[in-house]
Amino acid sequence: MAIIAILVALSVAAMTALKTAGDITKAANDISGALEEARAYAIANNTYAWAGFFEEDGSQPSTQPATAGIGRIVVALVASNDGTCIYNSVAVTASPTTAAPLNPGQLLQIIPLFKINNMHLATFSDGSGGGNTFPTRPPIGSNEARIGATSPTLASVTTFPYPFVGSTQYTFTKAIQFSPRGEARVDNVTYSVQPNIEIGLQDTHGNALDANSQNLVAIQIAGIGGNVTNYRK
């Protein structure tokens, strides 16, 4: 009986590990697909598009307004409905910058907002470069070219709300903007186009973060070419 109990315990642990690994792989694929869809929409419609990221408390159902925390990533894809970038790009790149929230009346939703449970936006140290694994992935260099727990360092000055009408549930302060030429940049025009942008993912249990978790994914999108690559640890 003791041997059976040990085998059952080992089997449960193995199955849990496999499920967690599968969950983070699916999360990475879902986000990668969303990035590609937002960029393709911007190019096809000669407009500007944004992929917004918000993380809320995963230990409870979504609240109104949202409760920021750890454990559930919320992703929204929106686009300018008139082809313009909506905000005054001169004002938001001046020093000091001028906040220019996107006018929801000039936005349209590309796809329905979606949520990824038991997942955390993580900020990772740079890869060493020269390879195609998580440790050897291309380095990013600046937190301003990352979407994670502590990146970008400053919130976007061109935030956007969800929903567009009525009481706001989410305000997206972390976003990747895509231009009609397909260029991608973090924090919109307050930061220049970089060779690569990185989104970090780490699994959670509700709102509990396992600092020693080996289930990590770095999603990188090329600032110019738009190629998306997932680097799994």
N, C-alpha and C positions, 0 to 999 in steps of 0.2 A: 504493500500500500504506500509505503514511504517513497519507493522508487517511482510509482505512478504519479504521486503528488508532485515530485520534483520535475518529472517530465512534462506534466500539465503546466506547471509554473513556467518552465522554459519555453513551452510552446506559446503560451499567452504573451510572454515578453517578446518573442520573435514576431508574432503576428502584430503586436502593437507597433513595433519598430517598422515593420513593412508598411503598415497603414500610414504612419507618420511620414515616412519617406515618400509614399505615393501622394499624400496630401500636399506636400510642399512642391512636388513636381507638377501637380495639376495647377497649383496656385501660380507658379512661375509661367506655365504655359498660357494660363488665362490672361495674365498681365502682359506677357509678350504679344499675344494675339490682339489685345486691346491697343497696345502701342502701334502695332502695324496697321490696325484699322483706322486709328486717328490720323496717322500720317497719310495713308492712302486717301482718306476723305479730304484732307486739306489739299492734296495735289489734284485730285479728280475734280474738285469743286472750286479750285482757285481761291481758296479761303484760308483762314487761320483756324486751327483746332487745338484743344487743350485736353490733356489727360490729367485729371486731378486725383490726388490721393489724400485720404483722411484715415486716421486710426482711432478707433473708439474702444471703450471698455468691453472686452469680450466676455466678461463674467455675467452680463445682464443683457436683456433684449435692448435693441436700439431705442434711444430716448429722443424726445422732442423738446428742446434742441438736443443735439448729440452730446454725449459725455465722452470727452477725449480720454484716452487711456491706452491700454495694451490689449491686443488679442483679436481684433477684427478690423481688417482693412477694407475700406470703402473706396470704390473706383468709379469715377464719372468721366464720360467723354462728351465734350461739348464743342460747338463750332460757332464762328461768327456767321450770322444769317445774311450779311450783306457783302461779305468778301473782304471787309476791312479788319484791322487788328483791334478795332473798337476803342482802345485807349490812346492817349497822347504819348507816343513813344519818346518824344523829346523830354517831356516832363518827368517820366519815370526813369530816365537815364541821367538826368541832371544831378548835381550834387548841391544840396541834399535832394533825394528823390521825393517825388510827389505820389502819394498813394492814388491809384486809379482802379478801383474795383470794376470788374467787367459789368456792364449794364445787362441785367438778365433779359431785358426786352430785346436785346440784339443777339441773344444766344439761342441755339437750338440744340437739342439732345441727339447725339449720334446713335447711341444705343442705350437701353435701360441701365440705370445705375446698378452695380452689382457689388456684393460683399463676400469676403473670404474669411471664414471663421478660423480660429486657432492659428493666426498668423500675425507676425510683427514686422513692421518696417525697421530694418536694422541698418546701421552705419558700420561698414567694415573698413579695416585698414587696406591700403593698396596691395594689389598683387605685384609680383616681381616682374611681370612682363615676359614675353618671349615664348609663352606656352598657351595651351588651351585647357588648362585645369584651373580650379578655383585659386590655388596659391600662385599660379603663374599667369593669371589673366592680365590684360593690359591695365596699368595703373591709371587712376583717375586724376590724382594730384590735388584736387581742391574739393572741399565739402560743398562748395556751391554748385558742383556738377553731380551731386548725389541726391537721391531721395532716400531718406532713412530716418532713424529715431532722432538724430542730432544734426541732420542735414536736409536741405541747405541751412546754413547758419541763421539766416534771416528769412522771415516769411515773405512770400511773394507780395509785391505791391499791387499786382493785378489779380486779386482774389475773385472767386465767383461762388454764388450761392446755389443751394439745391434745397427745395424745388425753386423754380424761377418765379413763381407767384405764391402769395400767401406767406405763412410763417416759415422762416428758414430753419431747416434741420441741420444742414451741413454747410460750413464755409470752407472751401478748399483753398488752403494757403500754401500747399505744395503741389506744383504742377509742372508738366513738361509741355511746352508750346511747340506746335508744328506750323511752319510757314507754308505758303502756296508752293514753294520750291522744295518742300520736304525737309527743310532744316529743323533740327530739334535743339531746344535749349531749355535748361532748368531756370526757374524763377523768372521766366519770360525775358523781356529785353534788358533786365537789370544785370544780366550776365551773358557774356559773349558765347558764341557757338564753340563747343569744345569737341575734340576728337571722339570722345565717348562720354556717355552719361550712365550712371549706375543706380539701380534700385536694389536694395538689400532686403532679403526675406529670411526670417527665422521662425521656426514653429513655436507655438505656445500651448499651454493647457488652460483654456479660458483666458484670464488675464495674468497667468503665472508664466514668467519667462525663465527658461532653463539656460543659465549662463554657459553651461558646458555642452549644450546641444551641438551635435555634429550635422544636424539637418539645416544646412545653410545654402542659399542660392544668391548669386549676384547676377542680375539681369543687366546687360549692357546694350545700349543702343547708340549707333554711330551718329554723331551730330550732323554730319553732312549726308552720308550715304543711306542712313536709316536702317542698316542691318542690325537685327536683334540677335543676341547670343546669350544663352543661359549657361552660367558656370556653376556647377553643382559640387559641393564638398562632400 
